Amino acid sequence: MAAPPGAFTLGERPDLEKGVHRLIASLWPREMEYIHHDAVCGRHWGALYRDFAEFQPVLCDADGAVIAAGFTIPLRWSGRVHDLPSGVDGALERGVRGRARGWPPTTLSALLAAVAPDRQGRGHSARVIRAMRSIAARHGLRELIAPVRPTLKHRYPMTPMSRYVGWRRPDGQAFDPWVRLHRRLGARILRVAPRSMVVTGTVAQWEAWTSMKFPASGRYVVPGALTPVTIDRWKDRGRYVEPNLWMLHPVSARRRR
């Protein structure tokens, strides 16, 4: 049976999980295969479906098809900038560890907001963010933090993230559209997350993941990457460290009794 249109969580509608998997598979081009090989995500991403389903928003259209989804994890955060996780990897590790140890979470961390390629540009990204904030409020969490991956940063991989996020349009708004959307929804910038994700592999793996050749050691610009990949042929290793931008959305939480 098709799901009715609207917003759900995977906890409410576990039957939508296959549609979410299809959505995620449609997001990245073949030359960005490396994005699926972050070791921390490889260890813990499955827990989002298994242990944190009630924190994963899913949007369906009138035909019941999954058109957008979000991934989040509850965790403990003091509210101090220096106590922020490293990024996506750090949020995953802290959330999974906190659940295992029975630590009550204080905060919801976004990990990914995904919209089907043929449904982009229609306001669904904002709906996903609002759904994340609603989930945070529902669970009595005081804020939503997000390690934002700026949409256009991959076009400027040699520019440091700290400089990129300071760029402005002539009207004074943020240059990057994804950062601009978060700001429009009430978020503020906390700091750069210089080590949000880390992907390592052999030179052969990187050549397969990117459809490129790396004939010498050095730094290479690869498709979709926000910074160059460092290739070391002597060690037979390539390493990509992705920076993100921590942003904070206030949440009017309904405290649990």
PEPEJO-V706799 format. One line per field, one symbol per residue. phi: phi as a letter, one per 20 degrees, with the letter a starting at -180 (. if undefined). burial: 1 if it has 9 or more other C-alpha atoms within 8 Angstrom, else 0. A space follows every 10 residues. Layout:
BEGIN
phi->???
burial->???
END
This chain:
BEGIN
phi->.ffffpdcdf ffcffeffff fffffefdfg fdggfedfff fffdfgfffe dcgfddfcdd efenefdabc cbbfbebfne gfefffqggf fgffffffff emeffdbddf cadccggedf ncnfffffff fffffgffem eebddbefdg gdfffcfeeg gfegfefcfg enegfeffff fgffeoecfe afdfcfcccc affffffffd lcdcfbfqdc edgmfebfee dcffelbdcc deeccfccdf cefeffe
burial->0011101111 1011011011 0011011000 1111001101 1101101110 0111111111 1011111111 1111111000 0001111111 1111110110 0000111111 1011110011 0001110110 1111111111 1111111111 1011001000 1001101100 0001111111 1110001101 0111111111 1110011011 0000001000 1100111111 1110011111 1111111111 1011000
END
